[in-house]
Amino acid sequence: MVQGSVLDPDLGDHVCLPFDGERERMAATRAFTLNGLRRRTRVIIITHSDSPERTRTWLAPLVPGFADAESAGQVEILACADTHFTDGCLDPERVRCGLASAHARARRHGQHGVYALIDASWGLRDAPAQAAFEAAVNELFGERWLAAVCQYDRALFPREAIDRATSVHPITPEQALLRFATEPGGLRLWGDIDLTNRPAFASLLARLERDPAEVVIDASGLDFIDAGSAQLLTVTAMARPRGSTVVMCGESTARVLRLIRADEFVTVRRVADG
C-alpha cells in the first residue's frame, strides 16, 4: 500500500516513491493531487508512461473540482519530453527553469508553492545518470517552495536502480526521513540521516565545499545521525578552510562527532536538547 504521509509532503520535501502496479500509481496520483489542492499549491503532474491527455481522462473524475482547478491554472499536466529533455537529451537546466517558472506563476496566483509529481520512468535508459540528476536537484528544495514525489515503478526498474534512487532522495517510505533548508551562510537539518539517505546528505554538503566563507550547519533538529554520515561532515570540513565549518547540534550528535574525532576539523557548538 502507498503510505499517505509521503503523498502529503511539506514544501521542501524530495520524495522517492516506489510503487507496484497501475492501481497503486493512480491512487497515489489522486491522493497527491487532492493534497496539493488542499494546501493551495500549484500541482504539476509530469507524465512519461502515460500521455497528459490519458492522465487527465482518468484523473479528472477522481478529483472533485478538477476541471475548474485546471482551468484556473492550479493543476498542470505536462509531458516529460517537454520538461526534462531537449532534442532527446536530459536537460537539467530546462528542468530547473521550468520549476522556477511554475513557482513564479504560483506566486502570481497567490498559491503557496509547487507540488510536482514526476513519473520517473523517463530515466529507464540510464538509471545511474538519473540518480546523479536526482541528487543534484536536491539543492532546489532548500528554499522550501517546492515539494516533489518521484514515482518509480518496481516492474520497470531493477532492484539496484530502485535502491540507488531511494538513497539519493532525502525521503523514502520506511527509510530515514531528512528535511533541510538552505540559509544565508549555511544549512539547517532536521529528521534522521543514516545509510538509507546518506548519498542525499552528501549532495547537500557538496554545495558547502564550494563556499569559501564560514558556513554554519544547524543540526540541532536532527534526531539521529550515524557515524558514516557524520564522517561526511568531517570530509566536508577538511575540504574547506580550517575552522570555517561550524556544526550546531544537540548532545547525541555531538557525541557521534566526538567519537569519530570530527571536532578536530569541525567547530562543534552544543545547543540544549529540546
TIVEX-541698 format. One line per 10 residues: their letters; for each residue x, z, y of C-alpha. Coordinates in Angstrom, 2 decimals. Layout:
// residues N
a	X/Z/Y ~ ...
END
This chain:
// residues 274
mvqgsvldpd	0.00/0.00/0.00 ~ 1.10/-0.68/3.59 ~ 1.92/2.51/5.46 ~ -0.23/2.84/8.55 ~ 2.32/4.56/10.81 ~ 4.69/1.59/10.91 ~ 1.76/-0.64/11.89 ~ 1.10/1.60/14.91 ~ 4.65/1.66/16.28 ~ 5.78/3.18/19.53
lgdhvclpfd	7.20/0.83/22.12 ~ 10.91/0.70/21.33 ~ 10.42/0.64/17.55 ~ 12.01/-2.16/15.50 ~ 10.42/-2.01/12.06 ~ 11.15/-3.79/8.78 ~ 8.04/-4.07/6.61 ~ 8.50/-5.46/3.08 ~ 5.16/-6.40/1.53 ~ 3.63/-7.59/-1.72
gerermaatr	1.11/-10.41/-1.67 ~ -1.20/-12.11/0.80 ~ -3.79/-9.36/0.81 ~ -1.23/-6.82/1.96 ~ 0.20/-9.20/4.59 ~ -3.25/-9.92/6.01 ~ -4.24/-6.25/6.04 ~ -1.02/-5.42/7.90 ~ -1.65/-8.18/10.45 ~ -5.17/-6.92/11.09
aftlnglrrr	-4.07/-3.29/11.50 ~ -1.16/-4.22/13.76 ~ -3.39/-6.35/15.98 ~ -6.04/-3.64/16.27 ~ -3.43/-1.04/17.16 ~ -1.78/-3.29/19.73 ~ -5.12/-3.95/21.43 ~ -5.99/-0.25/21.35 ~ -2.67/0.55/23.00 ~ -3.38/-2.11/25.65
trviiithsd	-0.25/-4.10/24.87 ~ 0.21/-7.87/24.68 ~ 0.06/-8.73/20.97 ~ 2.21/-11.63/19.83 ~ 1.94/-12.88/16.25 ~ 4.78/-15.20/15.26 ~ 3.97/-17.21/12.15 ~ 6.06/-19.23/9.72 ~ 4.49/-19.46/6.26 ~ 1.06/-19.78/7.93
spertrtwla	0.24/-22.03/10.87 ~ -1.10/-20.42/14.06 ~ -4.39/-22.26/13.50 ~ -4.84/-20.94/9.97 ~ -3.82/-17.44/11.03 ~ -6.42/-17.49/13.80 ~ -9.10/-18.66/11.35 ~ -8.77/-15.70/9.00 ~ -7.70/-13.05/11.55 ~ -10.37/-13.56/14.22
plvpgfadae	-13.31/-12.37/12.05 ~ -11.34/-9.21/11.12 ~ -10.67/-8.08/14.71 ~ -13.67/-7.24/16.93 ~ -13.35/-8.94/20.30 ~ -10.53/-11.19/19.11 ~ -11.73/-14.35/20.89 ~ -12.10/-12.56/24.21 ~ -8.70/-10.90/23.83 ~ -7.04/-14.23/23.08
sagqveilac	-8.80/-15.92/25.99 ~ -7.60/-13.13/28.28 ~ -4.02/-13.59/27.06 ~ -3.85/-10.23/25.32 ~ -3.25/-11.93/21.96 ~ -0.97/-14.91/21.36 ~ -0.33/-16.63/18.03 ~ 2.84/-18.72/18.04 ~ 4.77/-20.77/15.51 ~ 8.26/-19.54/14.71
adthftdgcl	9.56/-23.08/15.29 ~ 8.57/-22.63/18.95 ~ 10.07/-19.16/19.39 ~ 13.18/-18.91/17.19 ~ 14.61/-22.41/16.85 ~ 15.98/-25.26/18.94 ~ 16.49/-28.59/17.17 ~ 16.09/-26.79/13.85 ~ 18.83/-24.22/14.55 ~ 18.31/-20.50/15.16
dpervrcgla	18.45/-19.88/18.90 ~ 18.81/-16.15/19.68 ~ 18.72/-16.78/23.42 ~ 15.38/-18.55/23.07 ~ 14.00/-15.50/21.24 ~ 15.24/-13.14/23.95 ~ 13.91/-15.30/26.77 ~ 10.55/-15.69/25.04 ~ 10.14/-11.95/24.61 ~ 11.24/-11.28/28.19
sahararrhg	8.69/-13.83/29.40 ~ 5.99/-12.12/27.31 ~ 6.96/-8.82/28.92 ~ 6.64/-10.35/32.38 ~ 3.19/-11.70/31.53 ~ 2.18/-8.31/30.15 ~ 3.20/-6.59/33.37 ~ 1.29/-9.09/35.48 ~ -1.85/-8.36/33.47 ~ -1.43/-4.58/33.57
qhgvyalida	-0.58/-4.35/29.86 ~ 1.67/-1.57/28.65 ~ 4.28/-3.64/26.78 ~ 4.68/-6.17/23.99 ~ 3.67/-5.76/20.35 ~ 5.30/-8.50/18.22 ~ 4.52/-9.15/14.54 ~ 7.03/-11.57/13.04 ~ 6.89/-13.48/9.75 ~ 10.48/-13.07/8.58
swglrdapaq	10.30/-15.94/6.09 ~ 11.94/-18.05/8.81 ~ 15.28/-16.68/7.56 ~ 15.00/-17.62/3.89 ~ 17.63/-20.33/4.14 ~ 20.31/-17.93/5.38 ~ 19.42/-14.29/4.82 ~ 22.86/-12.92/5.89 ~ 22.61/-14.76/9.21 ~ 19.08/-13.44/9.62
aafeaavnel	20.28/-9.87/9.07 ~ 23.02/-10.36/11.66 ~ 20.41/-11.61/14.11 ~ 18.10/-8.65/13.41 ~ 20.99/-6.24/14.04 ~ 21.98/-8.00/17.27 ~ 18.47/-7.82/18.76 ~ 18.26/-4.05/18.27 ~ 19.60/-3.62/21.80 ~ 16.43/-5.29/23.15
fgerwlaavc	14.41/-2.26/22.10 ~ 16.37/0.29/24.11 ~ 14.29/-0.22/27.25 ~ 11.21/0.62/25.18 ~ 8.82/-2.09/26.35 ~ 8.87/-3.92/23.01 ~ 7.72/-2.95/19.52 ~ 8.25/-5.37/16.64 ~ 7.31/-5.35/12.99 ~ 9.16/-7.89/10.85
qydralfpre	7.28/-8.77/7.65 ~ 9.44/-9.54/4.60 ~ 7.70/-10.99/1.54 ~ 9.18/-9.47/-1.62 ~ 8.03/-12.54/-3.57 ~ 10.24/-14.78/-1.42 ~ 13.30/-12.68/-0.63 ~ 15.67/-11.43/-3.35 ~ 16.22/-7.68/-3.58 ~ 19.65/-7.79/-1.95
aidratsvhp	18.22/-9.66/1.06 ~ 15.44/-7.10/1.44 ~ 17.95/-4.25/1.24 ~ 20.14/-5.92/3.84 ~ 17.18/-6.44/6.15 ~ 15.93/-2.87/5.89 ~ 19.38/-1.48/6.64 ~ 19.70/-3.29/9.98 ~ 16.26/-2.15/11.15 ~ 16.12/1.38/12.59
itpeqallrf	12.75/1.96/10.89 ~ 11.51/1.02/7.42 ~ 8.77/2.75/5.39 ~ 10.12/5.57/3.20 ~ 13.58/5.44/4.83 ~ 15.21/7.34/7.66 ~ 13.47/6.76/10.99 ~ 15.65/6.29/14.08 ~ 14.39/5.86/17.61 ~ 16.60/5.26/20.63
atepgglrlw	16.62/4.47/24.33 ~ 19.35/2.96/26.46 ~ 20.01/4.94/29.61 ~ 22.40/4.49/32.54 ~ 25.81/5.27/31.11 ~ 24.71/5.93/27.57 ~ 22.27/6.12/24.72 ~ 19.60/8.60/23.66 ~ 18.81/9.07/19.96 ~ 16.11/10.91/18.04
gdidltnrpa	14.98/10.97/14.43 ~ 17.31/10.60/11.45 ~ 20.37/8.50/10.55 ~ 21.64/8.08/7.02 ~ 22.85/5.35/4.67 ~ 19.49/3.56/4.80 ~ 19.68/2.71/8.52 ~ 23.40/3.16/9.21 ~ 24.02/-0.56/9.95 ~ 21.26/-0.42/12.57
fasllarler	23.00/2.55/14.16 ~ 26.29/0.64/14.09 ~ 24.68/-2.20/16.04 ~ 23.74/0.24/18.82 ~ 27.24/1.68/19.01 ~ 28.82/-1.78/19.22 ~ 27.46/-2.20/22.74 ~ 29.05/1.08/23.84 ~ 32.51/-0.01/22.69 ~ 32.46/-2.71/25.38
dpaevvidas	31.68/-0.23/28.19 ~ 34.89/0.85/29.96 ~ 33.24/3.78/31.75 ~ 32.32/7.18/30.33 ~ 29.33/6.98/28.02 ~ 27.08/9.84/27.01 ~ 25.31/9.73/23.66 ~ 22.43/12.18/23.81 ~ 21.90/13.06/20.16 ~ 20.12/16.33/20.91
gldfidagsa	16.92/14.90/19.40 ~ 18.49/13.99/16.07 ~ 17.11/15.95/13.15 ~ 19.75/14.66/10.75 ~ 22.90/12.57/10.67 ~ 25.03/12.11/7.57 ~ 28.83/12.20/7.57 ~ 29.20/8.45/7.14 ~ 27.03/7.76/10.17 ~ 28.81/10.44/12.20
qlltvtamar	32.07/8.71/11.30 ~ 30.78/5.65/13.15 ~ 30.67/7.73/16.32 ~ 34.31/8.62/15.77 ~ 35.31/4.99/15.25 ~ 33.47/4.04/18.44 ~ 35.23/6.77/20.40 ~ 38.62/5.70/19.01 ~ 37.99/2.15/20.28 ~ 37.30/3.43/23.80
prgstvvmcg	39.47/5.15/26.44 ~ 40.37/8.61/25.23 ~ 38.00/11.32/26.42 ~ 35.38/8.87/27.68 ~ 32.83/9.35/24.87 ~ 30.55/12.37/25.16 ~ 28.07/13.44/22.49 ~ 25.37/15.94/23.42 ~ 23.89/17.47/20.29 ~ 22.46/20.48/18.55
estarvlrli	24.32/22.74/16.16 ~ 23.58/20.79/12.98 ~ 25.00/17.54/14.39 ~ 27.92/19.39/16.00 ~ 28.74/20.90/12.61 ~ 28.90/17.47/10.98 ~ 31.15/16.19/13.78 ~ 33.47/19.17/13.34 ~ 33.63/18.67/9.58 ~ 34.87/15.09/9.96
radefvtvrr	37.14/16.13/12.87 ~ 35.33/13.81/15.26 ~ 35.85/16.36/18.04 ~ 39.46/15.20/18.23 ~ 38.17/11.95/19.78 ~ 34.67/12.83/20.98 ~ 33.77/15.37/23.66 ~ 31.04/17.40/21.98 ~ 28.65/19.21/24.28 ~ 26.47/21.61/22.36
vadg	22.88/21.97/23.55 ~ 20.42/24.63/22.49 ~ 18.34/23.66/19.47 ~ 14.64/23.31/20.22
END
